[in-house]
Amino acid sequence: MNEESREITSEEERLALLNILEDVEEERRKAKEERDKTLAIIKNLTDGLLFFDKEERLSLINPQAERLLNVKEKEVVGKTMEELATFEPLKPFIKFLQENRKSLYKKEFQIGEDKFLEVSSVIVVSRGEKIGTLIILHDISREKIIERMKTEFVSISAHQLRTPLSAIKWILKMILDGDLGPLLKTQKEYLEKAYTSNERMINLINDLLNVSRIEEGRFLYRLEPADLRKIIEDILNTYKKEIQKKKLEVSFRKPRKFPSILLDKEKIGIAVQNLIENAIRYTPEKGKIILSLKKKNKEIEFFVKDTGIGIPKEQQARIFSKFFRAKNAVKMEPNGSGLGLFVTKKIIEAHGGKIWFESEEGKGTTFYFTLPLKLLK
Amino acid sequence: MEKRIVLVEDEEIIADLLERKLSEEGYKVFVAKNGEEGLAKIKEIKPDLILLDIVMPKMGGFEVMEELKRDEKLKEIPIIVISNSGQPVELNKAKELGAKDWLIKTEFDPKEVLEKVKKQIGN
């Protein structure tokens, strides 16, 4: 029995072995086919790809990446990140990768006069083990150029609009001041309205200019030590009339001692003003507004809390977007550029701070921002 | 003797309004429509004060200031810059070049300009 079964086994083994060999061959062929297919896909991707293995050696670069980085495959493949860091044409790019080692997602990198890349990196894991890092290069030159043209357009047209608006402002002001003779009461009333409308237009243009300056990346200008308490108080004071008119109860909680912080006074002023103005604007009569400023560990926190109309939940995600205004806000106050919070966010972030809010429709909104104290030198 | 001001401004309405306002206050105002004309007037009149626009045809305000800086006699004349853009870059450059004061057209009105003028050279 034993012998017989052994014989059958050995015959079966032989067949099985042959089968396996055949399967392996088939698998190898399939694997090669797969590999060729994958390579073809990688080579024909519209995005540039670079693959660094776990020893940080560049093991793959596709033609798009060669073109975007202006290098040849044979010059770079097989070299380590360290070696590439000294390879002249790639120096700035490798430096950029090394600086962003921790996380890299859709980060802009300018590689030439009019050449911009959006770079992302992905850690490639296979069977629970890191096998390398994939760098993805997306060419955004066209978008950047269009964006720049758009920004320039806004900037130029806004500048052009300022000149006639100044002229209107000055003329109205002189007439209102009685420089050109006495006015009738109704004439004065209407001219005052014209003056206010013109001021609104000037503000709108200023907002547009601020946006284009942000987009041109030349917004933060001069950092100097400043007392944020005073900035907030001064701005609050300019709203006395509106506050009285709407019978709002406004309080400002501030510490008696507060450090000077390095900031761009004018820009932080714009941010604070936008938040205070929104609170006043979108809080119905007899509402309450609380401003608070305090020092927390390594940062300062400021908030403006109101009992206003709130931001509808489904629109909260877009509240910091350019030109966006919540539906209930438009209903309450048709005039507004939808730029205030966008600009505010950029200002706070340019200072290394954070901005966020809590809001419930019909109950009120609180906008918070923090600024890091490490700015203090 | 009445104080003399050279006003260099290409925007006709602004120039007109300022001339009027300043004349009413007893200043003698000389208007120039661009930097080149302005520079010539300044050299000729040697005024007590210069009101200077920045962006102008032919010669801009900054160039006028640079020219004046090179002249021993003229560089002492106080300058108030009238800026259209109000951009910090522009204002800072004006300060660097020695402007005594500045104002932004959309943020000021003729009355405030007058106050600034008075502050520099009195009535």
Boltz contact constraints between the chains, C-beta under 6 A:
constraints:
  - contact:
      token1: [A, 162]
      token2: [B, 84]
      max_distance: 6.0
  - contact:
      token1: [A, 162]
      token2: [B, 106]
      max_distance: 6.0
  - contact:
      token1: [A, 163]
      token2: [B, 11]
      max_distance: 6.0
  - contact:
      token1: [A, 163]
      token2: [B, 84]
      max_distance: 6.0
  - contact:
      token1: [A, 166]
      token2: [B, 105]
      max_distance: 6.0
  - contact:
      token1: [A, 166]
      token2: [B, 106]
      max_distance: 6.0
  - contact:
      token1: [A, 167]
      token2: [B, 13]
      max_distance: 6.0
  - contact:
      token1: [A, 167]
      token2: [B, 14]
      max_distance: 6.0
  - contact:
      token1: [A, 170]
      token2: [B, 17]
      max_distance: 6.0
  - contact:
      token1: [A, 170]
      token2: [B, 109]
      max_distance: 6.0
  - contact:
      token1: [A, 170]
      token2: [B, 110]
      max_distance: 6.0
  - contact:
      token1: [A, 173]
      token2: [B, 109]
      max_distance: 6.0
  - contact:
      token1: [A, 174]
      token2: [B, 17]
      max_distance: 6.0
  - contact:
      token1: [A, 174]
      token2: [B, 110]
      max_distance: 6.0
  - contact:
      token1: [A, 202]
      token2: [B, 106]
      max_distance: 6.0
  - contact:
      token1: [A, 221]
      token2: [B, 88]
      max_distance: 6.0
